[in-house]
Amino acid sequence: MGKRYVMCTSTGCIEYAPERYRKLDIGIIRVHILFNGKDYLEGPEFDPDWFYSQLETLENPKDHLPKTAMPLPETVAAQFQEAYDKGYDEIIVICISSYLGGTYNLVRLVAEDFKDKMKITVIDSKITCFGEGLLAIKAHEMVQKGIPTEDIVKEIHWMMQHQEFIGVDGKLDYLIYNGRLKGGSAFMGKMLNICPVVHFTREGECVSLCTVRTPKKAVAKTCEIMKQIIGDRAPEDYILFHVYTGKSLISYMEEIEGGYGVQTNHEAVIMSPVSGCHNGPWLAGYGYLPLRRADEPLE
């Protein structure tokens, strides 16, 4: 079995997660974020706490919306070439959901140019933020154990079939600014203090599960749904963490979740600025990744 390398797009938040993950030598393909006339690369040099605090107080936000841009093809090619030059025979890349932009397809196309040099497996994670990053971490762990790539891909796809990202948009402002909520729905939503509960479908699309009046009630609904998702699964058989853009709703979540029997078992991880800029600085929720038990079939 050849020498293998795992990579992830920067939206996977590995560099915003606890430091232990940064020591795993997982390659990062960086996505761009354009804000206040500057082009930033997502990663340690771009502080998400600063970014979301800026969004909260931004003057005329509708006219100064942050934008995102895919990695440059030549940058991705250079990263693949560097891995090849270091003696890697194979790369496994975990990408942000293809529903959220063209990065997955770009990486896949660049990988085609290397097919005569090395094997590159590009996986559409069907999710974003640290849920995406966790898939890369699990792939890296399996590589270290010498598990064949075909089996790693099957395991990752099993996780993807059961993963969850569910959260609350505490305010509708950025959903309206970005055109995701328009006209009468936008007006009524703001007037009635409506908060959508959003999640990712199995196809990787972020959609509204339901709408609830007031942030506290929406957080309670999120906790109720999360408890149903976990069911009677033991804590050692999943990873559950808070995900957020701003911390305003996290305190509600921590206050309410115990009453629903929901308890995280992993540190909170801030949401990727590239992903979170479209929702704004008032999102809080859960990331959930099940770990397959021995009695659960892989296929």
C-alpha positions in Angstrom: 0.0 0.0 0.0 1.4 3.4 -1.0 1.9 6.5 1.0 -1.4 8.4 1.5 -2.3 11.9 2.4 -5.6 13.4 3.5 -6.8 16.9 2.6 -9.8 19.0 3.4 -11.2 22.4 2.4 -10.7 25.2 4.9 -14.5 25.3 5.5 -13.9 22.1 7.5 -12.7 24.3 10.4 -9.9 22.0 11.4 -7.8 25.1 12.1 -10.6 26.7 14.2 -11.1 23.5 16.2 -9.0 22.3 19.2 -5.3 22.5 18.6 -4.8 18.7 18.7 -6.3 18.4 15.2 -3.8 20.8 13.7 -1.0 18.4 14.6 -2.4 15.7 12.3 -0.8 17.0 9.1 -4.1 17.2 7.2 -3.7 19.4 4.1 -5.9 22.4 3.8 -7.3 23.8 0.5 -8.2 27.4 1.3 -11.3 29.1 0.1 -11.3 32.9 -0.3 -13.6 35.4 1.5 -13.9 38.9 0.2 -14.7 41.5 2.9 -14.4 45.3 3.1 -12.5 45.4 -0.1 -9.9 42.8 0.9 -9.3 39.2 -0.3 -8.7 36.9 2.7 -7.8 33.2 2.7 -9.8 31.3 5.3 -7.6 29.9 8.0 -5.5 30.8 11.1 -4.7 34.3 9.7 -8.4 35.1 9.5 -10.0 35.3 12.9 -13.7 34.2 12.8 -14.6 35.8 16.1 -13.4 39.2 14.7 -15.2 38.6 11.5 -18.6 37.8 13.1 -18.3 40.7 15.5 -17.7 42.9 12.5 -20.9 41.6 10.8 -22.9 42.4 14.0 -22.0 46.1 13.8 -21.4 46.6 10.1 -22.9 49.9 8.7 -25.1 49.4 5.7 -24.6 45.6 5.7 -26.7 45.1 2.6 -24.2 47.2 0.6 -21.1 45.6 2.2 -21.9 41.9 2.2 -19.0 39.5 2.4 -18.5 37.3 -0.7 -16.8 34.0 -1.2 -14.6 32.7 -4.0 -13.3 29.3 -4.8 -9.6 28.3 -4.5 -7.6 29.0 -7.6 -7.1 25.9 -9.8 -3.3 26.6 -9.9 -3.1 26.7 -6.1 -4.9 23.3 -5.8 -2.6 21.9 -8.5 0.4 23.2 -6.6 -0.7 21.5 -3.4 -1.3 18.2 -5.2 2.2 18.5 -6.9 3.8 19.2 -3.5 2.3 16.0 -2.1 3.5 14.1 -5.1 7.0 15.5 -4.7 7.0 14.4 -1.1 6.5 10.8 -2.2 2.7 10.5 -1.7 1.1 8.0 -4.0 -2.5 8.8 -3.1 -4.6 11.7 -1.8 -8.1 11.6 -0.2 -9.8 15.0 -0.3 -12.9 15.9 1.8 -14.7 18.9 0.2 -17.5 21.2 1.3 -20.9 20.2 0.1 -21.2 20.8 -3.7 -24.6 22.4 -3.0 -22.7 25.4 -1.4 -20.5 26.3 -4.4 -18.2 25.0 -7.0 -15.2 24.0 -4.9 -15.9 20.3 -5.0 -16.1 20.3 -8.8 -13.0 22.4 -9.2 -11.0 20.1 -7.0 -12.3 17.1 -8.9 -11.3 18.6 -12.2 -7.8 19.5 -11.0 -7.4 15.9 -9.7 -8.1 14.6 -13.2 -4.9 16.3 -14.4 -2.9 14.1 -11.9 -4.5 10.8 -12.8 -1.2 9.6 -14.5 0.8 10.5 -11.5 -1.2 9.5 -8.4 -4.6 8.4 -7.3 -6.8 11.2 -5.9 -10.1 10.5 -4.4 -12.4 13.5 -4.0 -15.4 13.2 -1.7 -18.3 15.6 -1.6 -18.9 15.7 2.2 -22.6 16.9 1.7 -22.1 19.2 4.7 -19.8 22.0 5.9 -18.0 23.4 8.9 -16.5 21.0 11.5 -18.7 18.2 10.4 -16.8 18.2 7.1 -13.5 18.5 9.0 -14.4 15.5 11.2 -14.8 13.3 8.1 -11.2 14.3 7.1 -10.0 13.6 10.7 -11.6 10.1 10.6 -10.2 9.4 7.1 -6.7 10.4 8.4 -7.1 8.1 11.5 -8.0 5.2 9.2 -5.0 5.9 6.9 -2.8 5.7 10.0 -4.3 2.3 10.8 -3.5 1.0 7.3 -7.1 0.6 6.3 -7.5 0.3 2.5 -8.8 3.4 0.7 -11.8 1.5 -0.6 -12.9 0.7 2.9 -12.2 4.2 4.1 -14.4 5.6 1.4 -17.2 3.2 2.4 -16.8 4.2 6.1 -16.9 7.9 5.3 -20.0 7.4 3.2 -21.7 5.5 6.0 -21.0 8.5 8.4 -22.3 10.9 5.7 -25.6 9.0 5.6 -26.1 9.6 9.3 -24.4 13.0 10.0 -26.4 16.0 11.0 -26.0 19.8 11.1 -28.9 21.5 12.7 -29.1 25.1 13.9 -31.1 28.3 14.5 -30.8 31.6 12.7 -31.5 34.0 15.6 -32.1 36.9 13.2 -33.2 37.0 9.6 -31.1 40.0 8.5 -28.4 38.2 6.5 -30.8 35.7 5.0 -32.7 38.7 3.7 -29.6 40.6 2.6 -28.3 37.5 0.7 -31.7 37.0 -1.0 -32.5 33.7 0.6 -35.7 35.3 2.1 -37.6 37.8 0.0 -40.7 39.9 -0.2 -43.7 39.2 2.1 -41.9 36.2 3.7 -39.0 38.5 4.8 -41.4 41.3 6.0 -43.6 38.9 8.0 -40.6 37.0 9.3 -39.0 40.1 10.8 -42.3 41.4 12.1 -43.2 38.2 13.9 -39.6 37.5 15.1 -39.5 34.2 13.2 -36.4 32.0 13.5 -35.8 29.2 11.0 -34.4 25.9 12.1 -32.1 24.8 9.3 -30.3 21.5 8.6 -28.5 19.7 5.8 -30.3 17.1 3.7 -28.6 13.9 2.7 -27.9 15.5 -0.7 -26.0 18.3 1.0 -28.5 21.1 0.7 -29.1 23.5 3.6 -32.8 23.9 4.0 -35.3 25.1 6.6 -36.8 22.3 8.7 -39.4 24.5 10.3 -39.9 28.1 11.5 -40.5 29.0 15.1 -41.3 32.4 16.8 -38.6 33.8 19.1 -35.0 32.5 19.3 -35.5 30.7 22.7 -38.4 28.6 21.3 -36.4 27.9 18.1 -33.5 26.7 20.3 -35.8 24.5 22.3 -37.2 23.0 19.0 -33.6 22.4 17.9 -32.8 20.5 21.1 -36.0 18.4 20.7 -35.1 17.4 17.2 -31.5 16.7 18.2 -32.7 14.4 21.0 -34.8 12.5 18.4 -31.8 12.2 16.1 -29.6 10.7 18.9 -32.3 8.4 20.1 -30.9 5.7 22.4 -27.4 5.8 20.9 -24.7 5.7 23.5 -22.4 8.8 23.8 -19.3 6.7 22.9 -20.9 6.0 19.5 -21.2 9.6 18.3 -19.5 13.0 18.4 -21.8 15.9 19.3 -20.7 19.6 19.5 -22.0 23.1 19.4 -21.5 25.0 16.2 -22.0 28.8 16.1 -21.3 32.0 14.3 -21.9 34.3 17.3 -22.3 33.2 20.9 -25.5 35.0 21.6 -27.7 31.8 21.3 -25.2 29.3 22.7 -26.1 30.4 26.3 -29.8 29.6 25.5 -28.8 26.2 24.1 -26.7 25.3 27.1 -29.5 26.4 29.4 -32.2 24.5 27.6 -30.6 21.3 26.2 -30.3 19.5 29.6 -34.0 19.4 29.9 -34.2 17.5 26.7 -31.4 15.1 27.7 -29.0 16.5 25.1 -25.3 16.7 26.2 -22.4 17.5 23.9 -19.3 15.4 24.2 -16.9 17.5 22.2 -15.7 21.1 22.4 -17.7 23.8 20.5 -16.3 24.9 17.1 -17.0 28.2 15.5 -18.6 28.1 12.0 -16.4 28.6 9.0 -16.6 32.3 7.9 -17.0 31.2 4.3 -20.1 29.2 5.2 -21.4 31.4 8.0 -21.3 34.8 6.2 -24.5 33.9 4.4 -26.4 33.3 7.6 -24.9 36.1 9.7 -23.5 36.3 13.2 -26.6 34.9 15.1 -26.5 31.2 14.3 -26.1 28.4 16.8 -26.7 24.7 16.6 -25.3 21.2 16.7 -22.9 19.2 14.6 -23.4 15.4 15.0 -21.3 12.5 13.6 -22.2 8.9 14.5 -19.4 6.3 14.8 -20.4 2.9 13.4 -20.8 0.2 16.0 -19.6 -3.4 15.3 -23.2 -4.5 15.0 -24.1 -2.0 12.3 -23.6 -3.1 8.7 -21.3 -0.9 6.5 -23.5 -1.3 3.4 
